[in-house]
Amino acid sequence: MPLNSDSKSASVGVNGWMYGAAFFALLAALAPFGVNVAVGLSPVFANNVNMDADARAATVALFVLGLGLGQPFMGGAADHWGRRPAMMGGLLLGLLGAIAAAFANNDTQLLWARFISGLGFSACMVVPRVCLRDLHQGPVLQRNMATLSNIFAVTPVITQPLAWALGHWFTWRVPLLALVAFVLVVIFVSWRWQPETRSAGTLAPKWGVWLEVASDALILRTCLTFAFANAPFFVVAAIGPVAIKQSTGVSGGVIAAILGGTYLGFAVGNFWVRRNASWSSTLLINQGLCLIGASMLTFICTLWWPSLWLWSLALTLYAVGQGIVFPAGFSQVLEGRALQAGVASAVIGTIHMTTGGLVAWIAGSLSLAQDVSLVLVCSLVSGAAVLVWLWMKPAVVHIGMK
């Protein structure tokens, strides 16, 4: 049953089509849009602002780092002041950063602006998921989480080629201005239609609550597994094009098509969760980790057989596995913390995004060939995900009959 809210705006038609998963997916689209604008612009930056490979990777890594570091503030704000104020405050901060990035005069200004944008848009990572948790439970929550995370599969397919084309035909500022325009649309939609779904009893931004949620055995295990399992995505986003080109020598257009196509694998994983939403989150995460493990073995094989088809298979297997772990992990964490949904969402999101940003930065900074760095780093963090999931099982107390 949906949770009740004291807000009149949440009580009128909150379960209709306007406030369904598709509505919150529109709000959540902003964060991956901002990430993948930089991914698509990466080859264009080199010709327009003379950015080296490390700086191009930093435009992705710093934005992702901002998405991770901003989530604790947005989660606490969502629980303390409400879902709508947290969303609007984050969007306005993100808008300032997006405008600053579009009109940056040098690399330093651009990178700082990207970080500020990430801080603001972290609200898009927290608030929509929290609203869904306010409204739904159990299989319905897991199904809607899969719908919400599918936006991560759709957005790069559209944004990356669009950003590259606009930057190639015009200037690198045009795709960033497109991001500004999208932010303005989302601000209007959020201000006009977003419901206040916070229920009574969700005031939980105190530091004691953060420690309580973060130290919960089930949540900590899921958060760490989730973060390590999804970290290779950020590595691929940051250095994937260069790594595949070094390994296979194919053109940039083919690589862009391969990377864009693999996002369909993420959609397949989400579809699997939607179809089997009645299954436990633990079972679904087990399935996703098996596919991620298989993808890492395939990645390792590319070091000896650098085939484009082998790279495509590895990326697709990983995308499907990530597509399963992503909604199942969020559902498991949020289901256990109904009264601190903002804090719980921020905890898993912060660990996820900061781990991904740092891992991507490390992969791009290693003094190795980019394809070797990608395979090495992705294999290590994926192995860590499996180890955490197997070794950090929460204790189960069995009560026997006397």
C-alpha positions as a LaTeX table, in Angstrom:
\begin{tabular}{lrrr}
\hline
Residue & $x$ (\AA) & $y$ (\AA) & $z$ (\AA) \\
\hline
Met1 & 0.00 & 0.00 & 0.00 \\
Pro2 & 1.27 & 3.51 & $-0.74$ \\
Leu3 & 2.39 & 5.55 & 2.23 \\
Asn4 & 0.18 & 8.49 & 3.12 \\
Ser5 & 1.43 & 12.06 & 3.01 \\
Asp6 & 0.19 & 15.16 & 4.79 \\
Ser7 & 0.70 & 17.21 & 1.64 \\
Lys8 & $-2.35$ & 18.06 & $-0.42$ \\
Ser9 & $-0.24$ & 18.13 & $-3.56$ \\
Ala10 & 0.68 & 14.51 & $-2.99$ \\
Ser11 & $-2.83$ & 13.39 & $-2.27$ \\
Val12 & $-4.35$ & 14.45 & $-5.58$ \\
Gly13 & $-3.64$ & 12.02 & $-8.41$ \\
Val14 & $-0.26$ & 11.04 & $-7.05$ \\
Asn15 & $-0.62$ & 7.50 & $-8.39$ \\
Gly16 & $-1.79$ & 8.63 & $-11.84$ \\
Trp17 & 0.28 & 8.63 & $-15.00$ \\
Met18 & 1.63 & 12.12 & $-14.34$ \\
Tyr19 & 3.32 & 11.02 & $-11.11$ \\
Gly20 & 4.32 & 7.52 & $-12.12$ \\
Ala21 & 7.81 & 6.19 & $-12.71$ \\
Ala22 & 7.96 & 7.96 & $-16.09$ \\
Phe23 & 7.53 & 11.35 & $-14.43$ \\
Phe24 & 10.34 & 10.73 & $-11.96$ \\
Ala25 & 12.47 & 9.28 & $-14.76$ \\
Leu26 & 12.31 & 12.67 & $-16.48$ \\
Leu27 & 13.73 & 14.30 & $-13.37$ \\
Ala28 & 16.36 & 11.57 & $-13.02$ \\
Ala29 & 17.46 & 11.98 & $-16.66$ \\
Leu30 & 19.38 & 15.14 & $-15.87$ \\
Ala31 & 22.30 & 13.49 & $-14.05$ \\
Pro32 & 23.19 & 10.96 & $-16.80$ \\
Phe33 & 22.60 & 13.70 & $-19.38$ \\
Gly34 & 25.30 & 15.77 & $-17.70$ \\
Val35 & 27.69 & 12.82 & $-17.53$ \\
Asn36 & 27.29 & 11.78 & $-21.14$ \\
Val37 & 27.49 & 15.28 & $-22.60$ \\
Ala38 & 31.15 & 15.26 & $-21.54$ \\
Val39 & 31.67 & 11.71 & $-22.84$ \\
Gly40 & 30.36 & 12.71 & $-26.27$ \\
Leu41 & 32.39 & 15.92 & $-26.22$ \\
Ser42 & 35.65 & 14.22 & $-25.23$ \\
Pro43 & 37.10 & 14.01 & $-28.77$ \\
Val44 & 35.83 & 17.51 & $-29.61$ \\
Phe45 & 37.46 & 19.10 & $-26.56$ \\
Ala46 & 40.89 & 18.09 & $-27.83$ \\
Asn47 & 40.44 & 20.15 & $-31.01$ \\
Asn48 & 38.73 & 23.19 & $-29.49$ \\
Val49 & 40.28 & 23.88 & $-26.08$ \\
Asn50 & 43.46 & 21.79 & $-26.36$ \\
Met51 & 42.57 & 19.53 & $-23.45$ \\
Asp52 & 44.86 & 16.58 & $-22.85$ \\
Ala53 & 43.56 & 13.06 & $-22.15$ \\
Asp54 & 43.69 & 13.48 & $-18.35$ \\
Ala55 & 41.69 & 16.72 & $-18.46$ \\
Arg56 & 39.07 & 15.17 & $-20.76$ \\
Ala57 & 38.67 & 12.26 & $-18.36$ \\
Ala58 & 38.42 & 14.75 & $-15.48$ \\
Thr59 & 35.36 & 16.42 & $-17.07$ \\
Val60 & 33.58 & 13.11 & $-16.45$ \\
Ala61 & 35.24 & 12.14 & $-13.18$ \\
Leu62 & 34.70 & 15.51 & $-11.44$ \\
Phe63 & 31.05 & 15.65 & $-12.45$ \\
Val64 & 30.56 & 12.11 & $-11.11$ \\
Leu65 & 32.44 & 13.04 & $-7.93$ \\
Gly66 & 30.08 & 15.98 & $-7.47$ \\
Leu67 & 27.10 & 13.67 & $-7.94$ \\
Gly68 & 28.45 & 11.49 & $-5.15$ \\
Leu69 & 29.47 & 14.18 & $-2.67$ \\
Gly70 & 26.25 & 16.15 & $-3.08$ \\
Gln71 & 23.91 & 13.29 & $-2.27$ \\
Pro72 & 24.32 & 13.38 & 1.55 \\
Phe73 & 23.17 & 17.00 & 1.57 \\
Met74 & 20.28 & 16.33 & $-0.81$ \\
Gly75 & 19.19 & 13.23 & 1.09 \\
Gly76 & 19.20 & 15.07 & 4.40 \\
Ala77 & 17.36 & 18.03 & 2.85 \\
Ala78 & 14.73 & 15.72 & 1.35 \\
Asp79 & 14.04 & 14.17 & 4.76 \\
His80 & 14.17 & 17.46 & 6.67 \\
Trp81 & 12.52 & 20.07 & 4.43 \\
Gly82 & 10.71 & 17.87 & 1.92 \\
Arg83 & 11.18 & 16.36 & $-1.53$ \\
Arg84 & 10.18 & 19.44 & $-3.55$ \\
Pro85 & 12.48 & 21.97 & $-1.80$ \\
Ala86 & 15.45 & 19.58 & $-2.06$ \\
Met87 & 14.83 & 19.06 & $-5.77$ \\
Met88 & 14.42 & 22.76 & $-6.55$ \\
Gly89 & 17.51 & 23.77 & $-4.56$ \\
Gly90 & 19.65 & 21.17 & $-6.30$ \\
Leu91 & 18.36 & 22.12 & $-9.74$ \\
Leu92 & 19.15 & 25.80 & $-9.22$ \\
Leu93 & 22.71 & 25.01 & $-8.09$ \\
Gly94 & 23.14 & 22.66 & $-11.05$ \\
Leu95 & 21.86 & 25.36 & $-13.40$ \\
Leu96 & 24.49 & 27.82 & $-12.16$ \\
Gly97 & 27.22 & 25.22 & $-12.73$ \\
Ala98 & 25.91 & 24.34 & $-16.19$ \\
Ile99 & 25.87 & 28.01 & $-17.24$ \\
Ala100 & 29.40 & 28.50 & $-15.87$ \\
Ala101 & 30.63 & 25.45 & $-17.81$ \\
Ala102 & 29.07 & 26.63 & $-21.07$ \\
Phe103 & 30.82 & 30.01 & $-20.79$ \\
Ala104 & 34.12 & 28.82 & $-19.27$ \\
Asn105 & 37.26 & 30.49 & $-20.63$ \\
Asn106 & 39.82 & 27.84 & $-19.65$ \\
Asp107 & 40.20 & 24.26 & $-18.48$ \\
Thr108 & 40.21 & 25.14 & $-14.78$ \\
Gln109 & 36.95 & 27.06 & $-14.95$ \\
Leu110 & 35.34 & 24.28 & $-16.95$ \\
Leu111 & 36.36 & 21.57 & $-14.49$ \\
Trp112 & 35.20 & 23.54 & $-11.44$ \\
Ala113 & 31.90 & 24.31 & $-13.13$ \\
Arg114 & 31.41 & 20.64 & $-13.93$ \\
Phe115 & 32.00 & 19.75 & $-10.29$ \\
Ile116 & 29.46 & 22.34 & $-9.11$ \\
Ser117 & 26.94 & 21.04 & $-11.64$ \\
Gly118 & 27.41 & 17.54 & $-10.27$ \\
Leu119 & 26.77 & 18.76 & $-6.71$ \\
Gly120 & 23.48 & 20.31 & $-7.77$ \\
Phe121 & 22.28 & 17.51 & $-10.00$ \\
Ser122 & 22.89 & 15.00 & $-7.23$ \\
Ala123 & 19.32 & 15.91 & $-6.18$ \\
Cys124 & 18.19 & 14.14 & $-9.36$ \\
Met125 & 19.89 & 10.98 & $-8.11$ \\
Val126 & 18.20 & 11.06 & $-4.68$ \\
Val127 & 14.78 & 12.68 & $-4.81$ \\
Pro128 & 13.03 & 10.65 & $-7.57$ \\
Arg129 & 14.01 & 7.35 & $-5.90$ \\
Val130 & 12.90 & 8.64 & $-2.52$ \\
Cys131 & 9.53 & 9.70 & $-3.96$ \\
Leu132 & 9.01 & 6.23 & $-5.40$ \\
Arg133 & 9.83 & 4.70 & $-2.01$ \\
Asp134 & 7.30 & 7.04 & $-0.42$ \\
Leu135 & 4.61 & 5.79 & $-2.78$ \\
His136 & 5.37 & 2.09 & $-3.24$ \\
Gln137 & 6.71 & $-0.99$ & $-1.50$ \\
Gly138 & 7.77 & $-4.55$ & $-2.36$ \\
Pro139 & 7.60 & $-5.77$ & $-5.97$ \\
Val140 & 5.97 & $-2.54$ & $-7.16$ \\
Leu141 & 8.89 & $-0.53$ & $-5.79$ \\
Gln142 & 11.41 & $-2.86$ & $-7.44$ \\
Arg143 & 9.55 & $-2.68$ & $-10.74$ \\
Asn144 & 9.45 & 1.11 & $-10.68$ \\
Met145 & 13.12 & 1.30 & $-9.69$ \\
Ala146 & 13.92 & $-0.72$ & $-12.81$ \\
Thr147 & 11.89 & 1.72 & $-14.90$ \\
Leu148 & 13.71 & 4.64 & $-13.31$ \\
Ser149 & 17.17 & 3.19 & $-13.85$ \\
Asn150 & 16.36 & 2.46 & $-17.49$ \\
Ile151 & 16.90 & 6.16 & $-18.06$ \\
Phe152 & 20.63 & 5.44 & $-17.71$ \\
Ala153 & 20.35 & 3.13 & $-20.69$ \\
Val154 & 18.38 & 5.52 & $-22.88$ \\
Thr155 & 20.16 & 8.79 & $-22.10$ \\
Pro156 & 23.69 & 7.91 & $-23.34$ \\
Val157 & 22.33 & 6.52 & $-26.62$ \\
Ile158 & 20.81 & 9.94 & $-27.30$ \\
Thr159 & 23.20 & 12.29 & $-25.53$ \\
Gln160 & 26.62 & 11.02 & $-26.59$ \\
Pro161 & 26.12 & 11.17 & $-30.39$ \\
Leu162 & 24.12 & 14.41 & $-30.04$ \\
Ala163 & 26.90 & 16.06 & $-28.03$ \\
Trp164 & 29.56 & 14.90 & $-30.48$ \\
Ala165 & 27.56 & 16.09 & $-33.50$ \\
Leu166 & 26.74 & 19.52 & $-32.05$ \\
Gly167 & 30.32 & 20.00 & $-30.90$ \\
His168 & 31.71 & 18.88 & $-34.27$ \\
Trp169 & 29.34 & 20.98 & $-36.39$ \\
Phe170 & 29.33 & 24.11 & $-34.23$ \\
Thr171 & 31.43 & 24.57 & $-31.10$ \\
Trp172 & 31.95 & 22.68 & $-27.85$ \\
Arg173 & 29.79 & 25.26 & $-26.05$ \\
Val174 & 26.63 & 24.31 & $-27.93$ \\
Pro175 & 26.13 & 20.86 & $-26.31$ \\
Leu176 & 26.71 & 22.44 & $-22.90$ \\
Leu177 & 24.11 & 25.08 & $-23.73$ \\
Ala178 & 21.76 & 22.22 & $-24.64$ \\
Leu179 & 22.30 & 20.92 & $-21.11$ \\
Val180 & 21.35 & 24.36 & $-19.76$ \\
Ala181 & 18.14 & 24.29 & $-21.81$ \\
Phe182 & 17.27 & 20.83 & $-20.50$ \\
Val183 & 17.85 & 22.00 & $-16.92$ \\
Leu184 & 15.39 & 24.84 & $-17.44$ \\
Val185 & 12.78 & 22.39 & $-18.72$ \\
Val186 & 13.26 & 20.10 & $-15.70$ \\
Ile187 & 13.05 & 23.07 & $-13.32$ \\
Phe188 & 9.71 & 24.07 & $-14.81$ \\
Val189 & 8.36 & 20.51 & $-14.68$ \\
Ser190 & 9.51 & 20.02 & $-11.09$ \\
Trp191 & 8.11 & 23.35 & $-9.94$ \\
Arg192 & 4.80 & 22.84 & $-11.72$ \\
Trp193 & 4.01 & 19.15 & $-11.16$ \\
Gln194 & 6.31 & 17.40 & $-8.69$ \\
Pro195 & 4.30 & 16.20 & $-5.67$ \\
Glu196 & 5.44 & 16.45 & $-2.07$ \\
Thr197 & 5.40 & 12.79 & $-1.04$ \\
Arg198 & 7.18 & 13.00 & 2.30 \\
Ser199 & 5.23 & 11.27 & 5.04 \\
Ala200 & 5.03 & 12.14 & 8.70 \\
Gly201 & 7.93 & 10.67 & 10.67 \\
Thr202 & 10.63 & 11.07 & 8.01 \\
Leu203 & 12.55 & 13.90 & 9.68 \\
Ala204 & 15.91 & 12.18 & 9.91 \\
Pro205 & 18.88 & 14.33 & 8.89 \\
Lys206 & 20.75 & 14.10 & 12.21 \\
Trp207 & 24.29 & 12.71 & 12.14 \\
Gly208 & 23.29 & 9.89 & 14.47 \\
Val209 & 20.82 & 8.66 & 11.87 \\
Trp210 & 23.47 & 8.77 & 9.14 \\
Leu211 & 25.79 & 6.57 & 11.19 \\
Glu212 & 22.94 & 4.23 & 12.05 \\
Val213 & 21.91 & 3.79 & 8.42 \\
Ala214 & 25.49 & 3.53 & 7.11 \\
Ser215 & 26.45 & 0.93 & 9.72 \\
Asp216 & 23.43 & $-1.27$ & 9.11 \\
Ala217 & 24.92 & $-4.64$ & 8.05 \\
Leu218 & 22.46 & $-5.25$ & 5.20 \\
Ile219 & 22.73 & $-1.71$ & 3.84 \\
Leu220 & 26.54 & $-1.58$ & 4.12 \\
Arg221 & 26.92 & $-4.90$ & 2.33 \\
Thr222 & 24.58 & $-3.84$ & $-0.47$ \\
Cys223 & 26.17 & $-0.40$ & $-0.79$ \\
Leu224 & 29.72 & $-1.70$ & $-1.14$ \\
Thr225 & 28.71 & $-4.48$ & $-3.52$ \\
Phe226 & 26.68 & $-2.03$ & $-5.56$ \\
Ala227 & 29.51 & 0.52 & $-5.72$ \\
Phe228 & 32.20 & $-1.95$ & $-6.82$ \\
Ala229 & 29.89 & $-3.68$ & $-9.30$ \\
Asn230 & 29.00 & $-0.38$ & $-10.99$ \\
Ala231 & 32.45 & 1.27 & $-10.88$ \\
Pro232 & 33.56 & $-0.24$ & $-14.24$ \\
Phe233 & 30.82 & 1.80 & $-15.93$ \\
Phe234 & 32.64 & 5.00 & $-15.00$ \\
Val235 & 35.95 & 3.59 & $-16.18$ \\
Val236 & 34.44 & 2.72 & $-19.56$ \\
Ala237 & 32.85 & 6.17 & $-19.78$ \\
Ala238 & 36.16 & 7.91 & $-19.00$ \\
Ile239 & 38.74 & 5.92 & $-20.98$ \\
Gly240 & 36.70 & 3.34 & $-22.91$ \\
Pro241 & 36.97 & 5.01 & $-26.35$ \\
Val242 & 40.75 & 5.40 & $-26.11$ \\
Ala243 & 41.18 & 1.89 & $-24.66$ \\
Ile244 & 39.21 & 0.17 & $-27.42$ \\
Lys245 & 40.97 & 2.21 & $-30.10$ \\
Gln246 & 44.39 & 1.23 & $-28.72$ \\
Ser247 & 43.36 & $-2.40$ & $-28.59$ \\
Thr248 & 41.64 & $-2.76$ & $-31.96$ \\
Gly249 & 42.60 & 0.31 & $-34.02$ \\
Val250 & 39.03 & 0.87 & $-35.24$ \\
Ser251 & 37.64 & 4.33 & $-35.96$ \\
Gly252 & 36.01 & 6.57 & $-33.39$ \\
Gly253 & 32.60 & 6.29 & $-35.05$ \\
Val254 & 32.59 & 2.50 & $-34.72$ \\
Ile255 & 33.66 & 2.73 & $-31.09$ \\
Ala256 & 30.90 & 5.25 & $-30.34$ \\
Ala257 & 28.36 & 2.89 & $-31.91$ \\
Ile258 & 29.65 & $-0.06$ & $-29.87$ \\
Leu259 & 29.57 & 1.90 & $-26.61$ \\
Gly260 & 26.13 & 3.28 & $-27.39$ \\
Gly261 & 24.79 & $-0.14$ & $-28.30$ \\
Thr262 & 25.96 & $-1.72$ & $-25.08$ \\
Tyr263 & 23.62 & 0.55 & $-23.14$ \\
Leu264 & 20.86 & $-1.59$ & $-24.57$ \\
Gly265 & 22.31 & $-4.37$ & $-22.41$ \\
Phe266 & 21.65 & $-2.20$ & $-19.37$ \\
Ala267 & 18.06 & $-1.87$ & $-20.56$ \\
Val268 & 17.81 & $-5.66$ & $-20.89$ \\
Gly269 & 18.99 & $-6.04$ & $-17.28$ \\
Asn270 & 16.40 & $-3.56$ & $-16.09$ \\
Phe271 & 13.71 & $-5.33$ & $-18.10$ \\
Trp272 & 14.70 & $-8.59$ & $-16.39$ \\
Val273 & 14.17 & $-6.96$ & $-12.99$ \\
Arg274 & 10.82 & $-5.51$ & $-14.06$ \\
Arg275 & 9.65 & $-8.87$ & $-15.35$ \\
Asn276 & 10.79 & $-10.70$ & $-12.19$ \\
Ala277 & 10.06 & $-7.97$ & $-9.64$ \\
Ser278 & 8.48 & $-10.54$ & $-7.31$ \\
Trp279 & 11.88 & $-12.23$ & $-6.88$ \\
Ser280 & 14.02 & $-11.20$ & $-3.92$ \\
Ser281 & 16.61 & $-8.47$ & $-4.41$ \\
Thr282 & 19.28 & $-10.87$ & $-3.16$ \\
Leu283 & 18.53 & $-13.40$ & $-5.91$ \\
Leu284 & 18.59 & $-10.72$ & $-8.58$ \\
Ile285 & 21.89 & $-9.30$ & $-7.33$ \\
Asn286 & 23.39 & $-12.82$ & $-7.43$ \\
Gln287 & 22.39 & $-13.10$ & $-11.08$ \\
Gly288 & 23.81 & $-9.70$ & $-11.94$ \\
Leu289 & 27.14 & $-10.45$ & $-10.27$ \\
Cys290 & 27.47 & $-13.71$ & $-12.21$ \\
Leu291 & 27.12 & $-11.81$ & $-15.49$ \\
Ile292 & 29.57 & $-9.12$ & $-14.34$ \\
Gly293 & 32.08 & $-11.83$ & $-13.44$ \\
Ala294 & 31.69 & $-13.40$ & $-16.89$ \\
Ser295 & 32.22 & $-9.99$ & $-18.51$ \\
Met296 & 35.48 & $-9.48$ & $-16.61$ \\
Leu297 & 36.82 & $-12.82$ & $-17.87$ \\
Thr298 & 35.96 & $-11.67$ & $-21.39$ \\
Phe299 & 37.70 & $-8.32$ & $-20.81$ \\
Ile300 & 40.85 & $-10.18$ & $-19.75$ \\
Cys301 & 40.73 & $-12.23$ & $-22.95$ \\
Thr302 & 40.96 & $-9.01$ & $-24.98$ \\
Leu303 & 44.56 & $-8.62$ & $-23.81$ \\
Trp304 & 45.48 & $-11.71$ & $-25.84$ \\
Trp305 & 42.80 & $-11.53$ & $-28.56$ \\
Pro306 & 42.09 & $-7.83$ & $-29.13$ \\
Ser307 & 38.97 & $-8.35$ & $-31.21$ \\
Leu308 & 36.22 & $-5.76$ & $-31.55$ \\
Trp309 & 33.66 & $-8.54$ & $-31.21$ \\
Leu310 & 35.25 & $-9.68$ & $-27.95$ \\
Trp311 & 35.16 & $-6.13$ & $-26.59$ \\
Ser312 & 31.51 & $-5.85$ & $-27.61$ \\
Leu313 & 30.65 & $-9.12$ & $-25.86$ \\
Ala314 & 32.43 & $-8.04$ & $-22.67$ \\
Leu315 & 30.69 & $-4.67$ & $-22.63$ \\
Thr316 & 27.28 & $-6.21$ & $-23.29$ \\
Leu317 & 27.61 & $-8.86$ & $-20.56$ \\
Tyr318 & 28.71 & $-6.21$ & $-18.10$ \\
Ala319 & 25.85 & $-3.87$ & $-19.08$ \\
Val320 & 23.22 & $-6.59$ & $-18.55$ \\
Gly321 & 24.70 & $-7.52$ & $-15.16$ \\
Gln322 & 24.88 & $-3.88$ & $-14.08$ \\
Gly323 & 21.31 & $-3.39$ & $-15.28$ \\
Ile324 & 20.20 & $-6.11$ & $-12.86$ \\
Val325 & 22.26 & $-5.01$ & $-9.85$ \\
Phe326 & 21.34 & $-1.34$ & $-10.19$ \\
Pro327 & 17.58 & $-1.37$ & $-9.43$ \\
Ala328 & 17.77 & $-4.43$ & $-7.18$ \\
Gly329 & 20.43 & $-2.80$ & $-4.99$ \\
Phe330 & 18.49 & 0.43 & $-4.58$ \\
Ser331 & 15.30 & $-1.47$ & $-3.82$ \\
Gln332 & 16.99 & $-3.54$ & $-1.12$ \\
Val333 & 18.45 & $-0.50$ & 0.64 \\
Leu334 & 15.33 & 1.69 & 0.46 \\
Glu335 & 12.97 & $-1.11$ & 1.45 \\
Gly336 & 14.77 & $-1.42$ & 4.77 \\
Arg337 & 14.61 & 2.27 & 5.67 \\
Ala338 & 11.10 & 3.58 & 5.01 \\
Leu339 & 11.36 & 6.45 & 7.51 \\
Gln340 & 14.82 & 7.60 & 6.40 \\
Ala341 & 14.44 & 7.12 & 2.66 \\
Gly342 & 16.41 & 10.27 & 1.81 \\
Val343 & 19.33 & 9.29 & 4.02 \\
Ala344 & 19.31 & 5.67 & 2.82 \\
Ser345 & 19.24 & 6.72 & $-0.84$ \\
Ala346 & 22.02 & 9.23 & $-0.23$ \\
Val347 & 24.21 & 6.64 & 1.51 \\
Ile348 & 24.10 & 4.15 & $-1.35$ \\
Gly349 & 24.32 & 6.92 & $-3.96$ \\
Thr350 & 27.29 & 8.60 & $-2.30$ \\
Ile351 & 29.29 & 5.41 & $-1.99$ \\
His352 & 28.34 & 4.50 & $-5.56$ \\
Met353 & 29.24 & 7.79 & $-7.26$ \\
Thr354 & 32.37 & 8.63 & $-5.25$ \\
Thr355 & 33.74 & 5.13 & $-5.75$ \\
Gly356 & 33.01 & 5.32 & $-9.48$ \\
Gly357 & 34.59 & 8.76 & $-9.85$ \\
Leu358 & 37.73 & 7.81 & $-7.93$ \\
Val359 & 38.12 & 4.49 & $-9.75$ \\
Ala360 & 37.73 & 6.25 & $-13.12$ \\
Trp361 & 40.35 & 8.82 & $-12.11$ \\
Ile362 & 42.77 & 6.10 & $-11.01$ \\
Ala363 & 42.25 & 4.16 & $-14.25$ \\
Gly364 & 42.94 & 7.28 & $-16.32$ \\
Ser365 & 46.04 & 8.19 & $-14.30$ \\
Leu366 & 47.89 & 4.85 & $-14.45$ \\
Ser367 & 51.07 & 4.88 & $-16.50$ \\
Leu368 & 49.87 & 1.92 & $-18.56$ \\
Ala369 & 48.24 & 1.54 & $-21.93$ \\
Gln370 & 44.61 & 2.59 & $-21.61$ \\
Asp371 & 43.26 & $-0.83$ & $-22.63$ \\
Val372 & 45.43 & $-2.50$ & $-19.99$ \\
Ser373 & 44.34 & 0.04 & $-17.37$ \\
Leu374 & 40.67 & $-0.54$ & $-18.19$ \\
Val375 & 40.93 & $-4.33$ & $-17.95$ \\
Leu376 & 43.07 & $-4.26$ & $-14.79$ \\
Val377 & 40.99 & $-1.76$ & $-12.82$ \\
Cys378 & 37.61 & $-3.14$ & $-13.89$ \\
Ser379 & 38.65 & $-6.70$ & $-13.01$ \\
Leu380 & 39.89 & $-5.70$ & $-9.56$ \\
Val381 & 36.82 & $-3.70$ & $-8.55$ \\
Ser382 & 34.43 & $-6.34$ & $-9.92$ \\
Gly383 & 36.25 & $-9.02$ & $-7.97$ \\
Ala384 & 35.93 & $-6.82$ & $-4.88$ \\
Ala385 & 32.15 & $-6.66$ & $-5.45$ \\
Val386 & 31.87 & $-10.44$ & $-5.47$ \\
Leu387 & 34.06 & $-10.81$ & $-2.37$ \\
Val388 & 32.08 & $-8.24$ & $-0.40$ \\
Trp389 & 28.77 & $-9.85$ & $-1.36$ \\
Leu390 & 29.97 & $-13.32$ & $-0.32$ \\
Trp391 & 31.89 & $-12.42$ & 2.85 \\
Met392 & 29.70 & $-9.67$ & 4.37 \\
Lys393 & 26.51 & $-11.68$ & 4.73 \\
Pro394 & 24.46 & $-10.21$ & 7.59 \\
Ala395 & 24.11 & $-12.60$ & 10.52 \\
Val396 & 20.89 & $-14.58$ & 10.61 \\
Val397 & 19.53 & $-15.57$ & 14.02 \\
His398 & 17.71 & $-18.88$ & 14.03 \\
Ile399 & 15.16 & $-19.40$ & 16.79 \\
Gly400 & 14.65 & $-23.06$ & 17.52 \\
Met401 & 11.98 & $-24.94$ & 19.44 \\
Lys402 & 12.83 & $-26.01$ & 22.96 \\
\hline
\end{tabular}
